Amino acid sequence: MRSTHTPWLTRSLGAIAVVAAIGLPLSASALVSGDLAIELLVNNEPSREYHARGTTYVEARRGAEYSLRLSNRSGIRVAVALAVDGLNSIDAKTTSAATAAKWVLDPWETITIDGWQTSQEAARRFVFTTEPESYGAWLGRTDNLGVIEAVVFRERPLAREFAGGSKGSDEAADGAKREQQGAAPMAQSEKRSAADAPSPLHAATGIGRRVDHQVRRVELELEPEPSSRVRIRYEYRPQLVALGVLPASPFPDPLERREQARGFSDSGFCPDPGGWR
């Protein structure tokens, strides 16, 4: 049985949430970057990933619930800032990765995040929907729909934490400051794009049914710089075809087929379907 744990304000890098291991093996399609492997699961099966245009894509399935499986590939405890559509999966805030609430993974640990953490006891499922029906649209933040990003920070070794006096906290504060400075242009672009109408043709993540997901708070001291960063773009199939990520369907367009329809043919009589009815 999986147990999870909610955020606690750390001394240097913000809130941290921790979850316990599931111990599931990685699939062959897992996206790996440094300390982290991530998989997008639909019906508990990893989604196929497509690499094109310098980006990793997955196909969104309209109305389907999905989960994100995170695996720590190192022997060091790590904290993962996980954002869906630009919203932190723990508190739905839009911040820098350094100051974000994070999921904590022990060495070699695997966890599965099923949805938005809405309380200390529960989450609500990630579900593929359209931009107007997304959680981001409900919150009024639609600048980063269609993206999943995970940023990994390693735990600071205790020897370094105490040997340098206040140096560790100063380094962490500097790292957080750099992340915040990098996030400033994003906040401005959010304002610029606020008037853009969400598109009903494009995929985004909604907030689905409630599921049990208990959490507890921990305090953790982290390295100031991230060790790994993973970004996944998701789109519905027509958009993946338009981007050139997937080939066009070998089957004729239903609309084109209907345009070729005629009312009469040279057949003499109506065919008898036999035992069909």
C-alpha positions as CSV (number, residue, x, y, z in Angstrom):
1,M,0.0,0.0,0.0
2,R,1.4,3.4,-1.0
3,S,1.7,6.2,1.5
4,T,2.6,9.8,0.7
5,H,3.6,12.8,2.7
6,T,3.0,16.6,2.4
7,P,5.1,19.8,2.3
8,W,7.1,21.3,5.1
9,L,9.0,24.6,4.8
10,T,12.7,23.9,4.6
11,R,15.5,26.1,5.8
12,S,16.7,27.0,2.3
13,L,14.7,25.8,-0.6
14,G,11.0,25.8,0.2
15,A,8.4,23.2,0.8
16,I,9.1,19.4,0.4
17,A,6.6,16.5,0.1
18,V,7.7,12.9,0.4
19,V,6.2,9.7,-0.8
20,A,7.0,6.0,-0.2
21,A,8.4,3.5,-2.7
22,I,6.3,1.3,-4.9
23,G,9.2,-0.7,-6.3
24,L,7.8,-1.1,-9.8
25,P,10.3,-1.7,-12.6
26,L,10.9,0.9,-15.3
27,S,9.5,0.2,-18.8
28,A,11.8,0.3,-21.8
29,S,10.2,3.6,-22.8
30,A,11.0,5.5,-19.6
31,L,12.4,8.9,-20.2
32,V,15.7,9.1,-18.3
33,S,17.7,12.2,-17.4
34,G,20.5,12.0,-14.8
35,D,19.0,11.0,-11.4
36,L,15.5,10.8,-12.7
37,A,13.4,8.5,-14.8
38,I,9.8,9.5,-15.6
39,E,6.9,7.6,-17.2
40,L,3.4,8.8,-18.1
41,L,0.9,6.0,-17.3
42,V,-2.5,5.5,-18.8
43,N,-4.4,2.5,-17.4
44,N,-1.2,1.7,-15.5
45,E,0.6,1.3,-18.9
46,P,3.5,3.6,-19.9
47,S,2.7,5.8,-22.8
48,R,4.9,5.7,-25.8
49,E,7.3,8.6,-26.2
50,Y,8.2,10.3,-29.4
51,H,11.3,12.3,-29.9
52,A,11.1,15.1,-32.5
53,R,11.9,18.8,-32.9
54,G,14.3,18.6,-29.9
55,T,11.4,17.7,-27.7
56,T,9.8,14.5,-26.1
57,Y,6.1,14.1,-26.9
58,V,3.4,11.7,-25.7
59,E,0.0,11.3,-27.2
60,A,-2.9,12.6,-25.0
61,R,-6.0,10.4,-24.8
62,R,-9.1,12.5,-24.5
63,G,-10.9,11.9,-21.2
64,A,-8.3,9.4,-19.9
65,E,-6.9,9.6,-16.4
66,Y,-3.1,9.5,-16.2
67,S,-0.4,9.2,-13.6
68,L,3.3,10.2,-13.5
69,R,5.8,7.6,-12.2
70,L,9.0,9.0,-10.9
71,S,12.1,6.9,-10.2
72,N,15.3,7.9,-8.4
73,R,18.2,6.3,-10.2
74,S,20.8,7.4,-7.7
75,G,22.0,6.3,-4.2
76,I,21.2,9.8,-2.9
77,R,17.9,11.1,-1.6
78,V,16.4,13.6,-4.0
79,A,13.5,16.1,-4.2
80,V,11.5,16.5,-7.4
81,A,9.6,19.7,-8.3
82,L,6.9,18.4,-10.5
83,A,4.7,20.8,-12.6
84,V,1.8,19.9,-14.9
85,D,0.7,22.7,-17.2
86,G,3.0,25.0,-15.3
87,L,1.2,24.3,-12.0
88,N,3.0,22.6,-9.1
89,S,1.4,19.2,-8.5
90,I,1.4,19.7,-4.7
91,D,0.0,23.2,-4.3
92,A,-0.9,24.4,-7.9
93,K,1.5,27.4,-7.5
94,T,3.6,28.8,-10.3
95,T,7.1,29.4,-8.8
96,S,10.7,28.7,-9.5
97,A,11.8,25.1,-9.3
98,A,14.1,25.9,-6.4
99,T,11.4,27.3,-4.2
100,A,8.7,24.9,-5.2
101,A,7.1,22.2,-3.0
102,K,8.7,18.9,-3.9
103,W,8.3,15.2,-3.8
104,V,11.1,13.4,-2.0
105,L,12.5,10.1,-3.2
106,D,14.8,7.9,-1.1
107,P,17.8,6.2,-3.0
108,W,16.5,4.0,-5.8
109,E,12.9,4.7,-4.9
110,T,9.9,4.8,-7.3
111,I,6.7,6.7,-6.6
112,T,3.5,7.3,-8.6
113,I,1.7,10.7,-8.6
114,D,-1.9,10.2,-9.6
115,G,-3.1,13.8,-9.5
116,W,-3.2,17.2,-7.8
117,Q,-2.6,17.0,-4.1
118,T,-5.6,18.8,-2.6
119,S,-5.2,18.0,1.1
120,Q,-3.1,16.0,3.5
121,E,-5.3,13.0,2.8
122,A,-6.4,13.2,-0.8
123,A,-5.6,14.1,-4.4
124,R,-7.7,14.6,-7.5
125,R,-6.8,12.7,-10.7
126,F,-4.9,14.1,-13.6
127,V,-7.2,13.7,-16.6
128,F,-6.7,14.7,-20.3
129,T,-9.2,17.3,-21.4
130,T,-9.3,20.5,-23.5
131,E,-7.8,23.8,-22.7
132,P,-11.1,25.5,-21.7
133,E,-11.9,22.6,-19.3
134,S,-8.4,22.4,-17.8
135,Y,-7.5,23.1,-14.2
136,G,-5.2,25.8,-15.4
137,A,-8.1,27.6,-17.1
138,W,-10.2,27.3,-13.9
139,L,-7.3,29.0,-12.1
140,G,-6.9,31.6,-14.8
141,R,-3.3,30.4,-15.7
142,T,-3.1,29.1,-19.2
143,D,0.3,30.1,-20.4
144,N,1.9,26.7,-20.0
145,L,-0.8,24.2,-20.9
146,G,0.4,20.9,-22.6
147,V,3.7,20.5,-20.7
148,I,5.0,18.3,-17.8
149,E,8.3,19.3,-16.2
150,A,10.3,17.7,-13.4
151,V,13.3,19.3,-11.8
152,V,15.5,17.2,-9.5
153,F,17.6,18.5,-6.5
154,R,19.9,16.3,-4.6
155,E,20.0,16.2,-0.8
156,R,23.0,18.1,0.6
157,P,25.4,15.8,2.5
158,L,25.4,16.4,6.2
159,A,29.2,16.9,6.3
160,R,29.0,19.9,4.0
161,E,25.9,21.2,5.7
162,F,27.7,21.7,9.0
163,A,31.3,22.2,8.0
164,G,30.8,25.5,6.3
165,G,28.6,27.2,8.9
166,S,26.2,29.5,7.1
167,K,27.7,28.8,3.7
168,G,25.3,26.1,2.7
169,S,22.3,28.3,3.4
170,D,23.9,31.1,1.5
171,E,24.5,28.9,-1.6
172,A,21.0,27.6,-1.4
173,A,19.6,31.1,-1.2
174,D,21.7,32.1,-4.2
175,G,20.4,29.1,-6.2
176,A,16.8,30.0,-5.3
177,K,17.5,33.7,-6.3
178,R,18.8,32.6,-9.7
179,E,15.8,30.4,-10.3
180,Q,13.4,33.2,-9.3
181,Q,15.2,35.6,-11.7
182,G,14.8,33.0,-14.5
183,A,11.1,32.7,-13.7
184,A,10.4,36.5,-13.9
185,P,10.0,36.6,-17.7
186,M,7.5,33.7,-17.4
187,A,5.3,35.8,-15.1
188,Q,5.4,38.6,-17.6
189,S,4.5,36.4,-20.6
190,E,1.7,35.0,-18.4
191,K,0.2,38.5,-18.3
192,R,0.7,39.0,-22.0
193,S,-1.1,35.8,-22.9
194,A,-4.0,36.2,-20.5
195,A,-6.3,37.5,-23.2
196,D,-5.6,34.4,-25.5
197,A,-8.7,32.3,-25.6
198,P,-8.1,28.6,-24.6
199,S,-8.5,26.2,-27.6
200,P,-11.0,23.4,-27.5
201,L,-8.8,21.5,-30.0
202,H,-5.7,21.2,-27.8
203,A,-4.9,18.9,-24.9
204,A,-4.6,20.1,-21.3
205,T,-4.9,18.5,-17.8
206,G,-8.1,18.7,-15.8
207,I,-8.9,18.0,-12.2
208,G,-10.7,14.7,-11.9
209,R,-12.1,12.4,-9.3
210,R,-10.9,12.3,-5.7
211,V,-8.5,9.5,-4.6
212,D,-6.9,8.7,-1.3
213,H,-3.3,10.0,-1.1
214,Q,-2.1,10.6,2.4
215,V,1.0,12.8,2.9
216,R,3.3,14.0,5.7
217,R,5.8,16.8,6.0
218,V,9.5,16.6,6.2
219,E,12.4,19.0,6.4
220,L,15.2,18.6,3.9
221,E,18.4,20.5,3.0
222,L,19.1,20.5,-0.8
223,E,21.9,21.3,-3.2
224,P,21.4,24.8,-4.6
225,E,21.5,23.7,-8.3
226,P,19.3,21.0,-9.9
227,S,21.0,17.7,-10.9
228,S,18.4,16.8,-13.6
229,R,15.5,18.3,-15.6
230,V,12.9,16.5,-17.7
231,R,10.3,18.1,-19.9
232,I,7.5,16.3,-21.7
233,R,5.0,17.8,-24.2
234,Y,1.6,16.2,-24.7
235,E,-0.8,16.7,-27.5
236,Y,-3.8,15.0,-29.1
237,R,-3.0,12.9,-32.2
238,P,-4.2,15.6,-34.8
239,Q,-1.8,18.1,-33.3
240,L,1.1,15.5,-33.2
241,V,0.4,14.9,-36.9
242,A,0.4,18.6,-37.7
243,L,3.7,19.0,-35.8
244,G,5.2,16.2,-37.9
245,V,5.7,14.0,-34.8
246,L,3.3,11.3,-36.1
247,P,2.7,10.4,-39.7
248,A,-0.7,11.2,-41.3
249,S,-3.2,8.4,-41.0
250,P,-3.1,5.8,-43.8
251,F,-6.9,5.7,-43.7
252,P,-8.9,8.2,-45.7
253,D,-10.3,11.3,-44.0
254,P,-13.9,10.5,-43.1
255,L,-14.9,14.0,-44.2
256,E,-13.3,13.4,-47.6
257,R,-15.0,10.1,-47.9
258,R,-18.4,11.7,-47.2
259,E,-17.7,14.4,-49.8
260,Q,-17.4,11.6,-52.4
261,A,-20.7,10.0,-51.5
262,R,-23.4,9.6,-54.2
263,G,-27.1,8.7,-54.0
264,F,-27.2,6.2,-56.9
265,S,-25.1,3.4,-58.3
266,D,-25.5,0.8,-61.0
267,S,-26.7,-2.0,-58.7
268,G,-30.0,-3.6,-59.7
269,F,-31.4,-4.5,-56.3
270,C,-30.8,-4.0,-52.6
271,P,-28.4,-6.6,-51.2
272,D,-29.9,-9.1,-48.7
273,P,-28.0,-9.2,-45.4
274,G,-29.2,-12.7,-44.7
275,G,-29.1,-13.5,-41.0
276,W,-27.6,-10.1,-40.0
277,R,-31.0,-9.1,-38.4
